[in-house]
């Protein structure tokens, strides 16, 4: 997958991604498989760090297909502003748990916001 933006909130996560193509099987990776992999890996890591076991994530997820680049930009900005709307920070750039893929014309490498 190509991850465009991710925001980890206290009680949920926002991701905007483009599924990768599995050329051997001639298909796009299903969102359900991508999210299962993310939830599985992160659950194991969280439980290990906390010395716990058990479910971390709810089974369901909510998805929306984005079909145009203007809509993608709008959705990415919506996700970026979620911590601001929640009153956690005064600007998205100040939110520690925001990750963005570089946009065209930006510096190379992932953009990780600072406090």
Residue pairs with C-beta under 8 A, 6 or more apart in sequence:
1 17
1 18
1 19
1 20
1 29
1 34
2 17
2 18
2 20
2 101
3 15
3 16
3 17
3 99
3 101
4 16
4 17
4 18
4 72
4 76
4 100
4 101
5 14
5 15
5 16
5 76
5 79
5 80
5 98
5 99
5 100
5 101
6 13
6 14
6 15
6 16
6 79
6 98
6 99
7 13
7 14
7 79
7 80
7 82
7 83
7 95
7 97
7 98
7 99
8 97
9 82
9 83
9 86
9 88
9 97
10 88
14 79
14 82
15 38
16 66
16 72
16 75
16 76
16 79
17 34
19 28
19 29
19 30
19 31
19 34
20 28
20 29
21 27
21 28
21 29
22 28
22 29
31 61
31 63
35 61
39 56
39 57
42 56
42 57
43 55
43 56
43 57
46 52
46 56
47 53
47 54
47 56
64 75
66 72
66 75
76 100
80 92
80 98
80 100
81 92
83 89
83 92
83 95
83 97
83 98
84 90
84 91
84 92
84 95
88 95
89 95
92 98
92 113
93 113
93 114
94 113
94 114
94 115
95 113
96 113
96 114
96 115
98 112
98 113
99 110
99 111
99 112
99 113
100 110
100 111
100 112
100 113
101 110
101 111
102 108
102 109
102 110
102 111
